[in-house]
Amino acid sequence: MQAFFIYLLQVNIALALFYLLYAVAFKRDTFFWLRRLFLLSVILFSMLYPFFAVPALAEVLPFSFSRGEEVRSEVLIGDVGWEVFGDEEVVASRSIPWANVLVTLYWTVTAAFILRFLIQLFSVYRVWKRSERRLLLDNVVYRPAKEVTPFSFFNWIFIDTDAYSEQELQQILLHENTHVKQWHSIDVVITELLCLFFWWNPFTWLLKREVIMNLEYLADNHVLHEGIDSREYQYHLLRLTYHESAVPIANNFNVSQLKQRIMMMNKTKSPALRVAKYLLALPLLFLFVLANSVYAGQDESVYLSEVEPMNEEAVALLQTNDEVMIAAQELRIVQESNVSLETNVSQEPGEPVFEVVENAPEFPGGVEALMKFLSENIRYPVIMGGKTKCTISGKLVQCKTL
């Protein structure tokens, strides 16, 4: 469970920093293809880099951390007695398992988003099922049952062919064909899946918005490169603002950020030399790999340092503790229960039969010597993660492993 939370933290820190880099350095240029590659790459990298570590990088930074304080044992001495603690008392002393609560909450909300995503996929299928198949400028399109904004999803293009002029249909078809041929729906699905599992991170939703907007920039740019008049195309977009979007998951011809699209179409092309600024992402990529490698190396070294002392000394110590506790338990049974001992020893006629031990065995030196022996020998090593505390009240000894 702890590893799961660490993974979520690593992924979302990377997503946040990559988005900030994009917003500061790349958002205002016109390298749409390069921006698409950058956005997809950083999303996939953020989700995968926690699983990879380069051992050679673990020694680059002199970084270390402590796993916790040394565990000590404490035994309080008193008269002999024993009490066994049941599970009920241990359970009563436990605090609320917040980690389990958070995990349950996370997966509950995630399940709701997954259900929403499946409903959106089904809505696309339902629109396709109810649409009429038509041929438009040598392209297969689907006319929806009701008037909605033209959109595409993978190879399906949905256009109400009766609602637009021939010139408008040509522009719409160019736009949607760009989405289809460049597989823009893959980007949309990836960002949707990202939001399903990292819904609590606002930078995830910001990245999704930028990915979708960049896809629209790509489609708009292709339409203008085909010779469509820029001003006419922009007026056409404005006339579509009142239309309803069919499904949020699809590539819609008209989106709510229409102002940004028009501004980007009128923007001067960025100089080619500015492509070099995308190299700024490389130091950040290296930083994340370095940090993960150092963390993985420290985690492995601390684990080995804890396991290594569990050799002869630790084993002997555990064996000594077991022997002490067994001896004390046997002494308690003999003293308190006065158990009858059956004898199989052959006897001469007339000799008395001894059914009970007259003198019960005791620890050499008496009870005080036993308590001293227990206090000096019961030690739980750090590797066991245990802290033993015994409290004595009268003839009762209460021992707990904390």
N, C-alpha and C positions, 0 to 999 in steps of 0.2 A: 504493500500500500504506500509506503514511504517512497519507493522508487517511482510509483505512478505519479505522485505529486511532484517529485523532482523533474520528471519528464515534462509534465504540463508547464512547470515554471520555465524550464529551458526553452521549450518551443515558443512560448508566448513572449519571453524576453527578446528572442531573436526576431520574431514578427514585429514587435514594437520598434526595435532599433532599425530594422530594414525599412519599415514604413517611414520613419522619420528621415532616413537618408533619402528615400524616394521623394518625399514632400519638399525637402530642402534643395536637392540637387537636380532631380530629373523631371519633376512634374510639369515644368513649363516649356520643355523643348518639344521638337516635332519628330523625334526619332521613334516613331510609334512601334516599329518592329522590334527595336532594341528594348524599348520599355516593356513590351509584351514578354520578351525573353527574360528580362530582369525580374519581373513580377512572378512569373511561373517558377523561375529558378530559385528565388529566395523562399517561396512557399514550400517547395519540395525540400530544399536544403534545411529549413527550420524544422521540418517534421522528421528528418532522417539523421541529422548530425548527432543527436544524443546517443545513437547506437554505435557510433564509430569513434575510436580513439587511436591516436598514434603514440605508441609507447615511448618513442624517442623524444617526444615533446614533453613528457611528464617531468623531465629534469630541467626544463628551461627556466621555470620560475621556482625560487626557493620558498615554496608555499607549503604549509603544513597546518593541520588543525588537530584538536584533541577530541577524543571520543567521550571523555567524561572523567570524573574524579575517581581516585582509587577507592575501592570498597573496603570497609573495615568491619571487623566482627567484634561483638561485645557480648560478654556473658556475665550476668549478675549472679552472685552466689547466695545460696540459702539452703534450707532443708530440702531433702529429696522429695520429689513428687513429679508426676507427669500429667500432661493434658494434651490431647490431640485436637488440633483445630480443624474443623470441618470446612467444606467449601462455602457453606452459607455465610460464614463470618468474613471470608475473603471477598466474596461477591459484594457484600454489603458495604465494604470499605472502598470499592472501586468508584472512580469518578465517571462522568458521562463520556462515552466514547465519541468525542467530537470528530475524529478522523472518519469513523464509520458514518456519522451523520452527514458530513460533507460529501463523502463518496456517494451516498444514497441520493442526496440532493442533486449532485452533478449528473448522475445517470438518469434521474427522473426528468430533469429539464432536457437533457440530451435526447432522451426517448421522445419527448414532445416535439423537438425540432426534427427528428428523423421522420416522425409521422407526418409532419407538415411537408417535408420534402417529398415523401411518397405521394401525398395528396396532389402536390404540384405536378409530379410526373404523370399521375393518372389523369389530371385535368388536360394535359397536353394530348394524351392518348384519346380522351373523350372528344376534344375539339377535332382531332384528325378523323376519328370515327364518324363524326357527324358532318364532315366537310364534303364538298363536291369536288371531285378531281377534274382539273381543267388543264389545257395546254396554252401557255402564254409565251409568245416569242420563242418558240421551240424549247420551252422549259415547262416541266410538270409542276403545277402549283395546286393548292387546295383552297377552295373558297369556303370560309367558315359559315355556319348557319346564321350567325348574327354579325353585325358590323363591329369589328374590333381593329385595333392598330395592327398593321402588317407585322408579322414576326416570323422567325425561323427557329427550328430546333433540329440540329444535325442536318439530315437531308430533306427535311420537310419545310416547305415554304408556304405560308398561309397569307393569302391576299384576297380581299373582296374585290374581284375584278370588275364588278359593276359599279363600284363607288368612285372610281378615278378615271381620269382621262388617259388616253394612250401615252402621252408624254409623261404623266405622273407614274403610270405603271412601269414605264421603262426605267425611270429613276429608282423606284422601289425595288424592282427586280435586280438591278445592278447592286443595290445596297445589300439585299438579302443574299444574293449569290456570293457576295464577298464573305459573308458570315459562313455560308455553307462550304465554300471551297477552301477557306483557311481554317476550318474546323474550330470556329470560335466557341461552339457549344462545349467543347472540352474544357476551356478556361472557365466557363460559367459553372459547370458541374464541379470542378475542383474547388472553386471558391465557395460554392454552396456546401460542399462536404467540410471545408475548413470551418465554416460558421457553425456547422452541426456540432462539432466536438470542442470548439474553442469559442463558444457563444458568449462567454463572460468577459472576453477581452475586446475592448472597443476598437483596438487597432486591427483586429480581424475584419470587422465590418467596414472599416475605412479602406483596407486593402481590397475587399470585394468591390466596393464602389469604384475604386481606381481601375481595377481590372476591367469591369464592364464599360466604364467610360472610354478606356483606351481601345477597346474593341470597336466602339462606335466611331472613334477617330479614324481607325483603320478603314472601316467601311466607307465613311464619308470621304476620306482621302482617295480611295479607289474610284468612287463615283466621279469626283472632280477630274481625276486623271483620264477618265474616259471621255472627257470633252463636255460634260454637263456644265451649264452656266452656273457659277457659284451663287449669284444673287437669286436666280430662279429656284435653285435647289433649296436655299434657305427659306424663301417664302413658302415653298411647299412644306417644309418642316413645321413652320408656324401654323399652317392651316390644319395640321394633324394634331395640334395640342389638345383639342377637346375630345379626341377619341379615347376609348377605354383600352387599356392593356389587357391582353387575353390571359397570360400567365406570367408571373414575375420571373420564372426561371428561364424563359426564352430570350432570344435576341430580338428585342423590339425595335421597329423602325424609328419610333419616337420615344424618347425617354425624358424623364423630368428635368435632367440637367441640360436643357436645350441651349441655354445661354452659353455654357462652356463649349458646346460643340460648335456653335456659330463663331465664337471668338477664336477657337483653334483653327477653323477653316480660313479665317482672315489673317491669321498670324504668319509673320515672315518665317521662312524656313530657317532652322537653326544651322549655323556654320558646321561643316563636317568635322572641323578640328575639335569641336566640343564633345565628340563621341568619346574622347579620351577620359572624360570625367567619370564614365562608368567603371573605370578601373578603381575608383574609390571603394567599390564594393569588395574588392579582393582583400584589403587589410581587415575588414570586418568579418569576412568569411574565415580568414586565418585566425582571428581572435577567438571566434567561437570554437573552432577545432582545437586550438591551444588550451582554452579553458576547460573543455570537456576532457581532453587528454590528461591534464594536470589533476582534475577531479577524480578521474578513473584511476590514475596512478596512486594518488593519496589514499583512495578508498581501498585499493588492493593492499597497499603497504600496511595500513592500519589493521586490516583484517589479518594479515600474516603475523603482525607483531602480537596480536591477541592470541592467535592459535599456537604460536611457537612455544610459549612457556608451558603448554600442556604436555610436558614430557614426563621425565621420571619424578621430579619433585612434586608436580601437581597431582600425578596419579597416586603417589605415595601418601600425599596429604588427604586425598579423598578416601583412600583405603583406611587411613588412620581414623578419620571421622566416622566411617561406617562401623569400624570395630568398636569404637567408643560407644556409639549409640546402641549397638547390639548388646554390648556388655551391660550397659545401664538398663536396657529393657529387660534383660534376663534377671537382673537383680531385683527390679520392681516386681516381676512376676513371682519370684520366690518369696519376697518379703511380704507383699500384700495379700497374695492369694493363698499362701501356705499350701501349695499344690501337693496332693498325695502322690507318692512315688510307689509304683508297683514294682515288686522285686521278683526276679526270676532265679535268684540265687538259691541253690540247694541248701537245706538246713538239716541239722541233726534233730531227731525226735526229742521233744522236751525243751528245745531252745525257743525263746520268744521271737515272735515275728514283728519286725519294725515296719510300720506302715507310713510313718511320717518322719521326715528328717528332724532330729531333735535340735541340732544347731544349724540354723540357716547360714549359707555362705555369705560373706560380706567382702566388700572391697578392702584391700590391705590399708590399714590406717583409719578405717571407718568412713562415715559419710562426709566429713570435712575433707578428707583426702580425695574422695571421689569427686567432690565439687571442684576442688583445686585442679584435679587432673582434667576434668571436662573443660574448665575455663582456659587451661593452657594448651589444649590440643585441638579443640574444635575451631577450625579455620576454613573458611570457604575461599578458594582463589578467585581472583578478579575475572578469570575466563568464564566462571560459572555465572557471573553477573549477580551473585548472591550476597546478602548481608544478613547474618544471623544475629538475632538478639533474643536472649533468654531472660525472663523476668521471674523472680522467685517470690512467692508470698506464702509464708508458713511452710507447708510441705508440698507446695505446688510450684512446679517449674514450667513456665510458659515460654516456648521457643518459636520464633517466627523467622522465615527467610524473606527479607525485604527486597 
